[in-house]
Structures are given as structure tokens and as C-alpha cells.
Amino acid sequence: MRITIRRKEFTGRCILRDVDIRLEPGEMCAIIGPTGIGKSSLLQIAAGLDKDFDGTVSGAREPLGYLFQGHRLLPWKTALQNIQLVLPHAPDIAKEWLSKVGLEEAADTYPAHLSIGMARRVALARALSVNPRLLLLDEPFSSLDQETARSMQALVREEVSRLQATLLVVTHSWSDIAALVDRTVTLGGSPATIVSDTPVLRKKAAE
């Protein structure tokens, strides 16, 4: 997969310029940089949701799993029903995924009655349940306690390895970086561009 952004504007201001990222199948990469620099915009471009930019995205693999910075759960559907949106013919698999994120007892709970961390775990289960070949995560574990975050990091790492998926994660957490990725791409400047592209010695989340 290759993401080439020559120029991306937002409300008339250039926010991303001369960004070129190549990702191989099975590669796990973190996008890091200051808040508001354009990391989430880059993810939306990678997902094909934002086409209003000068550049190209090629070689994106399907299916796509995307955990947004906001959980994006439908408020009129239960936790289980939100996962079933992407698995309409596989209710048992949807239940399995709720169990994998430790929320099997919340299957009939609506998002308004879930904590922020619980809602994010439901959204993570939804993103992983499609067996993604491209997984995009935006601050995936920011609302979780340390123990739960470690458990979810291990789950993501296991699934990405099993599927040989490409992982692109936006994070401010060094724990996420140590647990998940082989590489960090740092954005800096205004407009933002790549200021470093660095390999990471990935550690086990339990360490």
C-alpha cells in the first residue's frame, strides 16, 4: 500500500504536504506527532473516506477495519447489534467478538449505558470482526485502564499477525508503540510533513 499526499487542505489551509508512506502486508506502523497536526486526516485519506486531496492511495487491501477516534456506535442499537452491522449473517461470530473484548455480558446494552472505554472495545470488536487486511486505529486504547489496554493490544497484535494485515495506528501512547508496531512515522511542521521514519524494536505488551 502506498499513501501519497502532495497537498491536503482544510478550511482553506494546507495541513498536510509531501507525505509519502509505503506499507507492506503484515507491516505495523504508528503515525505520531502533536495533537491537531493531521494524523486523523491521514487515516481518513488512507481509508478512502476523504478524497478531497492532491495525491493518491494505491494498493489498499480489503476488507478494511477502522476504529475512529470517536467510537461511532449507532445509539439505537445494542452492543451486539452494532457488531452485527458488519456481520449480518454471522450472529455467533459477533457474540464471539464481544467475548474476546470482555463484554459478553453487555450484549444487550445500548451505547448510552456503556462507559467510553466499553464503547471503544465494542468498536474495536466491530473493526476486527471483518478479518481486516487493512486495519486503521485512531487512538484505540486512550480510554482504557492499563490492564485492559494491554489485553486489547495483545488481541490486536494477534489478529494482525494471524491475518498478515497491514496496521496503521495513530497514537500518543508509547505503550501502544512498544506493544504493536515495527515502525513510527512522525509528522511535524506546518503544513505537516514526515520528519522521521524510524524502525521500532517491538516488545511484548506484557513487559
N, CA, C and O of each residue as an XYZ file, in Angstrom:
828
protein
N       0.846     -1.184      0.000
C       0.000      0.000      0.000
C       0.885      1.239      0.000
O       1.913      1.285      0.676
N       0.473      2.238     -0.765
C       1.218      3.495     -0.789
C       0.257      4.672     -0.640
O      -0.738      4.774     -1.358
N       0.573      5.553      0.300
C      -0.214      6.768      0.535
C       0.655      7.955      0.137
O       1.690      8.210      0.753
N       0.233      8.667     -0.882
C       0.967      9.834     -1.352
C       0.058     11.048     -1.254
O      -0.962     11.126     -1.939
N       0.427     11.987     -0.408
C      -0.351     13.220     -0.240
C       0.546     14.400     -0.592
O       1.403     14.806      0.193
N       0.336     14.934     -1.771
C       1.123     16.105     -2.150
C       0.635     17.342     -1.409
O       1.427     18.186     -0.992
N      -0.700     17.434     -1.251
C      -1.266     18.584     -0.555
C      -2.680     18.248     -0.076
O      -3.501     17.747     -0.845
N      -2.953     18.526      1.191
C      -4.288     18.377      1.749
C      -4.658     19.669      2.474
O      -3.957     20.113      3.383
N      -5.778     20.261      2.052
C      -6.242     21.491      2.675
C      -7.468     21.236      3.537
O      -8.254     20.328      3.270
N      -7.619     22.048      4.573
C      -8.808     22.001      5.426
C      -9.187     23.431      5.753
O      -8.389     24.194      6.298
N     -10.422     23.783      5.410
C     -10.934     25.159      5.556
C      -9.958     26.188      4.975
O      -9.693     27.227      5.578
N      -9.435     25.869      3.790
C      -8.579     26.808      3.083
C      -7.128     26.833      3.535
O      -6.332     27.613      3.010
N      -6.774     25.998      4.494
C      -5.390     25.975      4.988
C      -4.763     24.630      4.673
O      -5.395     23.593      4.876
N      -3.533     24.626      4.182
C      -2.823     23.382      3.901
C      -2.371     22.760      5.219
O      -1.647     23.384      5.995
N      -2.814     21.503      5.466
C      -2.457     20.840      6.724
C      -1.478     19.692      6.531
O      -0.747     19.346      7.460
N      -1.447     19.084      5.324
C      -0.509     18.006      5.017
C       0.151     18.282      3.686
O      -0.510     18.707      2.738
N       1.466     18.042      3.604
C       2.180     18.308      2.351
C       3.327     17.321      2.207
O       4.060     17.049      3.157
N       3.464     16.794      1.005
C       4.591     15.918      0.654
C       4.751     14.751      1.627
O       5.838     14.490      2.143
N       3.635     14.057      1.861
C       3.632     12.870      2.712
C       3.597     11.633      1.807
O       2.704     11.497      0.971
N       4.553     10.754      1.975
C       4.636      9.549      1.143
C       4.979      8.368      2.040
O       6.086      8.290      2.574
N       4.029      7.447      2.206
C       4.200      6.305      3.105
C       3.929      5.021      2.334
O       2.887      4.894      1.691
N       4.848      4.075      2.392
C       4.658      2.752      1.794
C       4.565      1.726      2.910
O       5.357      1.735      3.852
N       3.577      0.837      2.784
C       3.333     -0.181      3.807
C       3.206     -1.543      3.145
O       2.492     -1.700      2.154
N       3.898     -2.518      3.696
C       3.850     -3.875      3.174
C       2.807     -4.702      3.930
O       2.471     -4.364      5.065
N       2.288     -5.776      3.327
C       1.402     -6.683      4.058
C       2.089     -7.191      5.326
O       3.243     -7.618      5.286
N       1.385     -7.144      6.430
C       1.941     -7.584      7.698
C       2.708     -6.511      8.444
O       3.128     -6.734      9.579
N       2.902     -5.349      7.830
C       3.648     -4.280      8.494
C       2.752     -3.531      9.464
O       1.571     -3.309      9.194
N       3.332     -3.139     10.608
C       2.598     -2.431     11.652
C       3.287     -1.097     11.900
O       4.442     -1.053     12.326
N       2.575     -0.017     11.633
C       3.174      1.315     11.629
C       2.338      2.274     12.470
O       1.109      2.255     12.405
N       3.004      3.108     13.255
C       2.330      4.148     14.036
C       2.603      5.510     13.416
O       3.722      5.810     13.000
N       1.557      6.326     13.363
C       1.688      7.724     12.963
C       1.667      8.549     14.236
O       0.690      8.511     14.983
N       2.730      9.293     14.490
C       2.813     10.077     15.712
C       3.097     11.535     15.370
O       3.496     11.865     14.254
N       2.879     12.403     16.366
C       3.078     13.833     16.177
C       2.142     14.602     17.083
O       1.274     14.005     17.720
N       2.297     15.918     17.155
C       1.475     16.736     18.057
C      -0.012     16.643     17.743
O      -0.404     16.336     16.617
N      -0.828     16.912     18.749
C      -2.273     16.955     18.573
C      -2.649     17.999     17.529
O      -2.119     19.110     17.529
N      -3.568     17.631     16.639
C      -4.072     18.574     15.656
C      -3.216     18.743     14.423
O      -3.489     19.621     13.605
N      -2.187     17.929     14.265
C      -1.264     18.124     13.146
C      -1.763     17.491     11.851
O      -1.256     17.811     10.776
N      -2.754     16.592     11.937
C      -3.304     15.999     10.718
C      -3.242     14.488     10.663
O      -3.422     13.895      9.599
N      -2.988     13.858     11.804
C      -2.858     12.398     11.824
C      -4.183     11.720     11.476
O      -4.210     10.786     10.674
N      -5.278     12.183     12.072
C      -6.582     11.588     11.783
C      -6.995     11.836     10.336
O      -7.628     10.984      9.712
N      -6.639     12.997      9.807
C      -6.923     13.288      8.392
C      -6.186     12.302      7.492
O      -6.725     11.852      6.481
N      -4.955     11.969      7.863
C      -4.191     10.996      7.086
C      -4.879      9.633      7.094
O      -4.941      8.963      6.063
N      -5.401      9.215      8.267
C      -6.100      7.932      8.342
C      -7.340      7.928      7.457
O      -7.614      6.936      6.781
N      -8.090      9.024      7.454
C      -9.304      9.077      6.643
C      -8.971      9.015      5.157
O      -9.718      8.431      4.371
N      -7.854      9.615      4.776
C      -7.400      9.505      3.385
C      -7.014      8.063      3.076
O      -7.364      7.537      2.019
N      -6.289      7.419      3.999
C      -5.878      6.026      3.790
C      -7.089      5.108      3.653
O      -7.047      4.123      2.914
N      -8.169      5.432      4.365
C      -9.375      4.613      4.327
C     -10.217      4.848      3.082
O     -11.151      4.095      2.808
N      -9.887      5.892      2.327
C     -10.693      6.226      1.159
C     -11.921      7.043      1.492
O     -12.783      7.239      0.635
N     -12.020      7.529      2.735
C     -13.177      8.325      3.141
C     -13.027      9.789      2.762
O     -14.023     10.499      2.618
N     -11.802     10.242      2.600
C     -11.531     11.630      2.214
C     -10.792     11.608      0.882
O      -9.635     11.195      0.804
N     -11.471     12.055     -0.152
C     -10.866     12.076     -1.487
C     -10.524     13.495     -1.936
O     -10.079     13.712     -3.063
N     -10.739     14.452     -1.039
C     -10.504     15.859     -1.374
C      -9.068     16.242     -1.025
O      -8.820     17.007     -0.093
N      -8.132     15.694     -1.794
C      -6.720     15.998     -1.581
C      -5.977     15.792     -2.897
O      -6.475     15.139     -3.814
N      -4.798     16.353     -2.970
C      -3.941     16.176     -4.144
C      -2.991     15.030     -3.836
O      -2.070     15.181     -3.033
N      -3.210     13.892     -4.468
C      -2.368     12.737     -4.210
C      -3.095     11.458     -4.581
O      -4.128     11.494     -5.251
N      -2.556     10.331     -4.147
C      -3.139      9.031     -4.480
C      -2.970      8.071     -3.315
O      -2.053      8.197     -2.504
N      -3.888      7.104     -3.257
C      -3.754      5.950     -2.365
C      -3.886      4.714     -3.236
O      -4.899      4.528     -3.909
N      -2.872      3.878     -3.224
C      -2.888      2.696     -4.090
C      -2.532      1.453     -3.287
O      -1.825      1.518     -2.282
N      -3.041      0.321     -3.758
C      -2.698     -0.962     -3.141
C      -3.355     -1.219     -1.807
O      -2.916     -2.100     -1.068
N      -4.418     -0.461     -1.469
C      -5.110     -0.695     -0.201
C      -5.766     -2.067     -0.229
O      -6.383     -2.442     -1.225
N      -5.635     -2.812      0.857
C      -6.152     -4.174      0.921
C      -7.531     -4.190      1.568
O      -7.842     -3.362      2.425
N      -8.343     -5.137      1.145
C      -9.685     -5.287      1.703
C      -9.839     -6.693      2.282
O      -9.174     -7.635      1.851
N     -10.732     -6.813      3.269
C     -11.597     -5.791      3.850
C     -10.839     -4.836      4.780
O      -9.727     -5.110      5.232
N     -11.489     -3.719      5.036
C     -10.930     -2.658      5.870
C     -11.609     -2.670      7.229
O     -12.833     -2.761      7.317
N     -10.814     -2.579      8.288
C     -11.326     -2.364      9.638
C     -10.869     -1.007     10.125
O      -9.691     -0.672     10.001
N     -11.781     -0.214     10.681
C     -11.450      1.157     11.064
C     -12.049      1.444     12.436
O     -13.262      1.351     12.623
N     -11.197      1.790     13.390
C     -11.639      2.295     14.685
C     -11.373      3.785     14.706
O     -10.222      4.219     14.763
N     -12.445      4.570     14.660
C     -12.328      6.025     14.654
C     -11.973      6.532     16.052
O     -12.057      5.797     17.036
N     -11.575      7.805     16.117
C     -11.263      8.404     17.407
C     -12.512      8.444     18.287
O     -12.426      8.223     19.495
N     -13.667      8.723     17.691
C     -14.952      8.541     18.356
C     -15.463      7.151     18.010
O     -15.204      6.671     16.906
N     -16.177      6.489     18.911
C     -16.489      5.075     18.677
C     -17.456      4.843     17.518
O     -17.455      3.758     16.936
N     -18.277      5.828     17.169
C     -19.206      5.733     16.035
C     -20.202      4.575     16.156
O     -20.618      4.017     15.141
N     -20.584      4.213     17.366
C     -21.622      3.208     17.536
C     -22.989      3.852     17.300
O     -23.204      5.009     17.660
N     -23.898      3.112     16.702
C     -25.252      3.621     16.496
C     -26.004      3.574     17.823
O     -26.123      2.506     18.424
N     -26.510      4.707     18.287
C     -27.090      4.756     19.638
C     -28.379      3.958     19.801
O     -28.747      3.605     20.921
N     -29.066      3.671     18.704
C     -30.333      2.937     18.801
C     -30.143      1.421     18.663
O     -31.119      0.671     18.622
N     -28.903      0.983     18.592
C     -28.615     -0.447     18.524
C     -27.780     -0.871     19.725
O     -26.972     -0.094     20.233
N     -27.977     -2.096     20.173
C     -27.215     -2.622     21.306
C     -25.760     -2.877     20.893
O     -25.398     -2.780     19.720
N     -24.947     -3.204     21.891
C     -23.544     -3.531     21.607
C     -23.447     -4.651     20.584
O     -22.693     -4.550     19.616
N     -24.207     -5.714     20.793
C     -24.172     -6.841     19.861
C     -24.677     -6.434     18.484
O     -24.079     -6.804     17.474
N     -25.750     -5.690     18.432
C     -26.307     -5.269     17.145
C     -25.345     -4.368     16.378
O     -25.328     -4.394     15.147
N     -24.546     -3.574     17.081
C     -23.563     -2.735     16.403
C     -22.499     -3.573     15.703
O     -22.027     -3.206     14.627
N     -22.124     -4.684     16.304
C     -21.162     -5.575     15.648
C     -21.831     -6.317     14.500
O     -21.217     -6.547     13.458
N     -23.090     -6.689     14.697
C     -23.818     -7.416     13.653
C     -24.035     -6.566     12.394
O     -24.349     -7.104     11.332
N     -23.870     -5.248     12.506
C     -23.976     -4.404     11.313
C     -22.994     -4.848     10.232
O     -23.306     -4.780      9.043
N     -21.820     -5.299     10.637
C     -20.815     -5.733      9.661
C     -20.797     -7.251      9.503
O     -20.064     -7.786      8.671
N     -21.604     -7.937     10.304
C     -21.702     -9.401     10.240
C     -23.176     -9.807     10.236
O     -23.607    -10.560     11.110
N     -23.951     -9.323      9.270
C     -25.407     -9.545      9.310
C     -25.814    -11.016      9.264
O     -26.906    -11.367      9.711
N     -24.960    -11.868      8.736
C     -25.317    -13.283      8.593
C     -24.501    -14.183      9.521
O     -24.464    -15.400      9.340
N     -23.852    -13.579     10.510
C     -22.992    -14.376     11.400
C     -23.153    -13.912     12.851
O     -22.195    -13.420     13.446
N     -24.347    -14.061     13.427
C     -24.568    -13.597     14.801
C     -23.674    -14.271     15.825
O     -23.296    -13.647     16.816
N     -23.332    -15.525     15.609
C     -22.476    -16.234     16.564
C     -21.069    -15.643     16.595
O     -20.444    -15.560     17.652
N     -20.579    -15.234     15.428
C     -19.246    -14.618     15.374
C     -19.272    -13.269     16.074
O     -18.315    -12.906     16.758
N     -20.360    -12.522     15.910
C     -20.487    -11.241     16.609
C     -20.428    -11.447     18.118
O     -19.791    -10.669     18.828
N     -21.087    -12.486     18.609
C     -21.054    -12.797     20.040
C     -19.643    -13.183     20.482
O     -19.200    -12.799     21.564
N     -18.950    -13.933     19.649
C     -17.569    -14.317     19.966
C     -16.686    -13.093     20.129
O     -15.833    -13.045     21.015
N     -16.893    -12.103     19.269
C     -16.053    -10.915     19.342
C     -16.354    -10.084     20.582
O     -15.445     -9.498     21.170
N     -17.614    -10.028     20.983
C     -17.912     -9.356     22.252
C     -17.199    -10.051     23.401
O     -16.702     -9.399     24.320
N     -17.151    -11.376     23.344
C     -16.460    -12.132     24.376
C     -14.965    -11.855     24.354
O     -14.337    -11.746     25.407
N     -14.389    -11.741     23.159
C     -12.948    -11.510     23.039
C     -12.527    -10.172     23.635
O     -11.400    -10.032     24.111
N     -13.423     -9.187     23.613
C     -13.087     -7.890     24.213
C     -13.643     -7.777     25.632
O     -13.637     -6.699     26.226
N     -14.130     -8.914     26.173
C     -14.556     -8.969     27.561
C     -15.887     -8.321     27.856
O     -16.115     -7.847     28.970
N     -16.777     -8.291     26.866
C     -18.047     -7.591     27.048
C     -19.258     -8.465     26.729
O     -20.306     -7.952     26.338
N     -19.121     -9.758     26.892
C     -20.246    -10.633     26.552
C     -21.491    -10.312     27.373
O     -22.610    -10.501     26.898
N     -21.306     -9.824     28.613
C     -22.455     -9.511     29.461
C     -23.124     -8.197     29.074
O     -24.201     -7.874     29.574
N     -22.480     -7.434     28.178
C     -23.043     -6.148     27.742
C     -23.716     -6.255     26.376
O     -23.982     -5.234     25.741
N     -23.994     -7.468     25.918
C     -24.520     -7.668     24.564
C     -25.787     -6.871     24.294
O     -25.971     -6.350     23.194
N     -26.668     -6.773     25.295
C     -27.959     -6.106     25.098
C     -27.972     -4.670     25.612
O     -29.035     -4.068     25.764
N     -26.786     -4.126     25.879
C     -26.668     -2.769     26.412
C     -26.513     -1.772     25.277
O     -25.785     -2.018     24.315
N     -27.208     -0.636     25.397
C     -27.115      0.412     24.387
C     -25.911      1.319     24.682
O     -25.504      1.442     25.837
N     -25.341      1.952     23.649
C     -24.136      2.768     23.843
C     -24.245      3.822     24.940
O     -23.261      4.103     25.625
N     -25.421      4.405     25.115
C     -25.572      5.443     26.140
C     -25.314      4.915     27.540
O     -25.008      5.683     28.452
N     -25.437      3.601     27.714
C     -25.242      2.992     29.030
C     -23.901      2.272     29.143
O     -23.656      1.557     30.115
N     -23.038      2.460     28.153
C     -21.678      1.931     28.201
C     -20.722      3.044     28.602
O     -20.931      4.203     28.243
N     -19.681      2.701     29.340
C     -18.625      3.681     29.575
C     -17.898      3.957     28.262
O     -18.041      3.200     27.302
N     -17.126      5.027     28.215
C     -16.378      5.351     26.997
C     -15.444      4.207     26.633
O     -15.333      3.837     25.464
N     -14.770      3.646     27.638
C     -13.852      2.535     27.375
C     -14.564      1.306     26.853
O     -14.057      0.631     25.958
N     -15.738      1.005     27.402
C     -16.512     -0.144     26.928
C     -16.967      0.075     25.490
O     -16.898     -0.836     24.665
N     -17.432      1.285     25.195
C     -17.881      1.593     23.831
C     -16.738      1.440     22.838
O     -16.942      0.961     21.723
N     -15.540      1.843     23.240
C     -14.394      1.711     22.337
C     -14.041      0.241     22.113
O     -13.601     -0.133     21.026
N     -14.230     -0.588     23.131
C     -13.970     -2.013     22.949
C     -14.993     -2.654     22.010
O     -14.651     -3.544     21.232
N     -16.241     -2.207     22.082
C     -17.237     -2.688     21.123
C     -16.840     -2.280     19.710
O     -16.913     -3.080     18.778
N     -16.416     -1.021     19.561
C     -15.997     -0.541     18.244
C     -14.767     -1.290     17.744
O     -14.647     -1.558     16.548
N     -13.852     -1.630     18.651
C     -12.679     -2.415     18.264
C     -13.100     -3.805     17.808
O     -12.596     -4.312     16.805
N     -14.029     -4.427     18.546
C     -14.531     -5.745     18.150
C     -15.153     -5.677     16.764
O     -14.964     -6.585     15.954
N     -15.888     -4.620     16.487
C     -16.510     -4.459     15.165
C     -15.445     -4.343     14.076
O     -15.574     -4.944     13.009
N     -14.396     -3.570     14.346
C     -13.335     -3.388     13.352
C     -12.583     -4.686     13.072
O     -12.206     -4.955     11.932
N     -12.365     -5.488     14.110
C     -11.606     -6.728     13.956
C     -12.450     -7.876     13.413
O     -11.918     -8.810     12.813
N     -13.758     -7.809     13.622
C     -14.626     -8.936     13.280
C     -14.708     -9.230     11.789
O     -15.107    -10.326     11.396
N     -14.332     -8.254     10.946
C     -14.416     -8.454      9.491
C     -13.172     -9.134      8.933
O     -13.036     -9.273      7.717
N     -12.243     -9.567      9.827
C     -10.963    -10.130      9.374
C     -10.241     -9.174      8.433
O      -9.961     -9.522      7.285
N      -9.938     -7.965      8.916
C      -9.403     -6.931      8.022
C      -8.017     -7.264      7.493
O      -7.194     -7.862      8.185
N      -7.781     -6.868      6.262
C      -6.432     -6.926      5.697
C      -5.743     -5.568      5.812
O      -4.524     -5.460      5.677
N      -6.546     -4.535      6.062
C      -6.029     -3.210      6.379
C      -6.772     -2.752      7.628
O      -7.996     -2.627      7.620
N      -6.024     -2.504      8.702
C      -6.617     -2.111      9.978
C      -6.117     -0.716     10.343
O      -4.914     -0.489     10.478
N      -7.057      0.213     10.499
C      -6.751      1.594     10.839
C      -7.302      1.883     12.225
O      -8.498      1.712     12.463
N      -6.449      2.319     13.137
C      -6.844      2.573     14.521
C      -6.450      3.989     14.912
O      -5.297      4.386     14.743
N      -7.414      4.759     15.440
C      -7.165      6.145     15.841
C      -7.284      6.253     17.358
O      -8.387      6.221     17.904
N      -6.147      6.379     18.034
C      -6.077      6.432     19.499
C      -6.913      5.299     20.109
O      -7.836      5.565     20.879
N      -6.604      4.053     19.777
C      -7.514      2.948     20.088
C      -7.702      2.630     21.564
O      -8.765      2.141     21.946
N      -6.707      2.891     22.405
C      -6.780      2.437     23.792
C      -6.733      3.603     24.784
O      -6.423      3.407     25.959
N      -7.038      4.808     24.312
C      -6.862      6.008     25.130
C      -7.807      6.058     26.329
O      -7.506      6.729     27.317
N      -8.944      5.362     26.263
C      -9.933      5.424     27.347
C      -9.895      4.194     28.248
O     -10.790      3.998     29.070
N      -8.872      3.373     28.100
C      -8.824      2.102     28.826
C      -7.814      2.149     29.961
O      -6.795      2.834     29.871
N      -8.104      1.417     31.027
C      -7.118      1.264     32.086
C      -5.950      0.434     31.567
O      -6.054     -0.225     30.532
N      -4.848      0.474     32.289
C      -3.609     -0.128     31.794
C      -3.751     -1.618     31.518
O      -3.280     -2.109     30.493
N      -4.398     -2.338     32.427
C      -4.538     -3.790     32.253
C      -5.395     -4.121     31.038
O      -5.052     -5.004     30.252
N      -6.516     -3.408     30.884
C      -7.385     -3.657     29.737
C      -6.702     -3.256     28.444
O      -6.831     -3.942     27.431
N      -5.969     -2.133     28.474
C      -5.242     -1.699     27.280
C      -4.249     -2.764     26.839
O      -4.133     -3.045     25.646
N      -3.539     -3.352     27.777
C      -2.574     -4.401     27.435
C      -3.264     -5.602     26.807
O      -2.757     -6.190     25.851
N      -4.420     -5.962     27.347
C      -5.177     -7.088     26.805
C      -5.632     -6.802     25.378
O      -5.560     -7.680     24.518
N      -6.102     -5.574     25.117
C      -6.563     -5.216     23.780
C      -5.394     -5.087     22.804
O      -5.531     -5.432     21.631
N      -4.256     -4.598     23.272
C      -3.060     -4.549     22.429
C      -2.671     -5.947     21.989
O      -2.349     -6.171     20.822
N      -2.703     -6.892     22.929
C      -2.348     -8.275     22.599
C      -3.328     -8.863     21.594
O      -2.928     -9.598     20.692
N      -4.618     -8.542     21.746
C      -5.627     -9.040     20.817
C      -5.386     -8.494     19.415
O      -5.453     -9.240     18.439
N      -5.108     -7.203     19.310
C      -4.840     -6.602     18.002
C      -3.592     -7.218     17.377
O      -3.593     -7.567     16.196
N      -2.540     -7.351     18.159
C      -1.295     -7.921     17.638
C      -1.519     -9.341     17.129
O      -1.002     -9.723     16.079
N      -2.284    -10.109     17.875
C      -2.556    -11.498     17.490
C      -3.323    -11.550     16.171
O      -2.996    -12.351     15.295
N      -4.344    -10.697     16.025
C      -5.159    -10.711     14.812
C      -4.379    -10.198     13.604
O      -4.482    -10.758     12.513
N      -3.608     -9.147     13.797
C      -2.807     -8.618     12.695
C      -1.800     -9.658     12.217
O      -1.594     -9.820     11.014
N      -1.177    -10.358     13.150
C      -0.221    -11.411     12.788
C      -0.915    -12.568     12.085
O      -0.410    -13.093     11.093
N      -2.076    -12.964     12.604
C      -2.806    -14.091     12.012
C      -3.228    -13.799     10.581
O      -3.148    -14.669      9.714
N      -3.674    -12.582     10.337
C      -4.203    -12.204      9.023
C      -3.134    -11.651      8.090
O      -3.391    -11.431      6.907
N      -1.924    -11.424      8.628
C      -0.886    -10.711      7.870
C      -1.449     -9.399      7.327
O      -1.233     -9.020      6.176
N      -2.180     -8.730      8.211
C      -2.815     -7.460      7.849
C      -1.797     -6.328      7.913
O      -0.735     -6.456      8.522
N      -2.142     -5.238      7.279
C      -1.374     -4.002      7.400
C      -2.045     -3.157      8.472
O      -3.250     -2.911      8.414
N      -1.262     -2.713      9.454
C      -1.790     -1.911     10.559
C      -1.225     -0.510     10.494
O      -0.014     -0.315     10.390
N      -2.126      0.473     10.556
C      -1.734      1.878     10.645
C      -2.472      2.458     11.842
O      -3.701      2.529     11.844
N      -1.720      2.875     12.865
C      -2.338      3.331     14.107
C      -1.860      4.732     14.453
O      -0.661      5.011     14.434
N      -2.800      5.606     14.766
C      -2.488      6.934     15.287
C      -2.499      6.842     16.806
O      -3.477      6.376     17.391
N      -1.432      7.279     17.445
C      -1.358      7.166     18.900
C      -0.405      8.197     19.478
O       0.514      8.670     18.809
N      -0.651      8.536     20.752
C       0.306      9.311     21.545
C       0.932      8.429     22.620
O       1.717      8.905     23.441
N       0.583      7.142     22.615
C       0.983      6.245     23.698
C       2.223      5.443     23.323
O       2.233      4.732     22.318
N       3.274      5.563     24.145
C       4.473      4.769     23.907
C       4.216      3.298     24.219
O       4.906      2.420     23.699
N       3.221      3.029     25.070
C       2.837      1.651     25.326
C       2.294      0.998     24.054
O       2.628     -0.147     23.749
N       1.460      1.727     23.316
C       0.948      1.210     22.045
C       2.092      0.924     21.080
O       2.121     -0.113     20.418
N       3.024      1.854     21.012
C       4.147      1.711     20.078
C       4.981      0.488     20.441
O       5.325     -0.313     19.572
N       5.308      0.344     21.730
C       6.131     -0.795     22.164
C       5.420     -2.118     21.936
O       6.057     -3.119     21.609
N       4.091     -2.128     22.107
C       3.346     -3.381     22.021
C       3.018     -3.787     20.594
O       2.907     -4.979     20.306
N       2.860     -2.817     19.692
C       2.215     -3.115     18.421
C       3.055     -2.956     17.161
O       2.908     -3.748     16.230
N       3.926     -1.963     17.104
C       4.425     -1.573     15.781
C       5.902     -1.881     15.569
O       6.671     -2.059     16.514
N       6.266     -1.937     14.287
C       7.671     -2.123     13.918
C       8.283     -0.805     13.437
O       9.482     -0.733     13.166
N       7.449      0.237     13.334
C       7.907      1.444     12.653
C       7.064      2.630     13.103
O       5.853      2.500     13.285
N       7.700      3.790     13.284
C       6.952      5.011     13.566
C       7.246      6.041     12.476
O       8.393      6.238     12.075
N       6.181      6.690     12.010
C       6.291      7.808     11.083
C       5.845      9.053     11.843
O       4.701      9.136     12.289
N       6.746     10.016     11.988
C       6.476     11.221     12.769
C       6.164     12.386     11.843
O       6.915     12.680     10.913
N       5.026     13.054     12.117
C       4.650     14.246     11.379
C       5.048     15.479     12.168
O       4.944     15.509     13.394
N       5.503     16.490     11.454
C       5.876     17.735     12.114
C       5.795     18.890     11.137
O       5.705     18.689      9.926
N       5.827     20.100     11.670
C       5.823     21.296     10.832
C       4.420     21.773     10.501
O       3.425     21.164     10.896
N       4.364     22.874      9.766
C       3.094     23.446      9.342
C       3.260     24.056      7.953
O       3.930     25.079      7.807
N       2.654     23.436      6.919
C       1.859     22.211      6.965
C       2.708     21.001      7.349
O       3.928     20.995      7.188
N       2.030     19.987      7.857
C       2.734     18.805      8.363
C       3.313     17.978      7.230
O       2.695     17.788      6.183
N       4.522     17.493      7.475
C       5.174     16.559      6.565
C       5.913     15.526      7.406
O       5.951     15.647      8.631
N       6.494     14.527      6.782
C       7.215     13.500      7.532
C       8.578     14.038      7.959
O       9.383     14.459      7.128
N       8.823     14.016      9.272
C      10.116     14.479      9.778
C      11.012     13.310     10.188
O      12.225     13.473     10.317
N      10.411     12.124     10.394
C      11.233     10.933     10.633
C      10.415      9.697     10.335
O       9.190      9.693     10.453
N      11.123      8.642      9.942
C      10.517      7.339      9.648
C      11.479      6.315     10.246
O      12.534      6.032      9.677
N      11.101      5.762     11.406
C      12.059      5.060     12.251
C      11.607      3.653     12.591
O      10.463      3.473     13.009
N      12.465      2.638     12.429
C      12.122      1.278     12.874
C      12.010      1.229     14.392
O      12.671      1.991     15.098
N      11.165      0.323     14.889
C      10.962      0.138     16.318
C      11.226     -1.316     16.654
O      10.778     -2.211     15.937
N      11.947     -1.560     17.736
C      12.095     -2.906     18.261
C      10.852     -3.187     19.087
O      10.729     -2.698     20.211
N       9.929     -3.970     18.542
C       8.647     -4.199     19.190
C       8.795     -5.123     20.373
O       9.455     -6.158     20.286
N       8.173     -4.747     21.495
C       8.220     -5.533     22.714
C       6.874     -6.177     22.963
O       5.864     -5.776     22.384
N       6.865     -7.170     23.819
C       5.621     -7.784     24.216
C       4.849     -6.825     25.128
O       5.420     -6.154     25.987
N       3.536     -6.787     24.910
C       2.716     -5.872     25.684
C       2.791     -6.172     27.173
O       2.565     -5.279     27.988
N       3.104     -7.408     27.546
C       3.123     -7.776     28.948
C       4.372     -7.283     29.681
O       4.442     -7.337     30.909
N       5.350     -6.804     28.922
C       6.596     -6.398     29.547
C       6.447     -5.038     30.213
O       7.404     -4.529     30.796
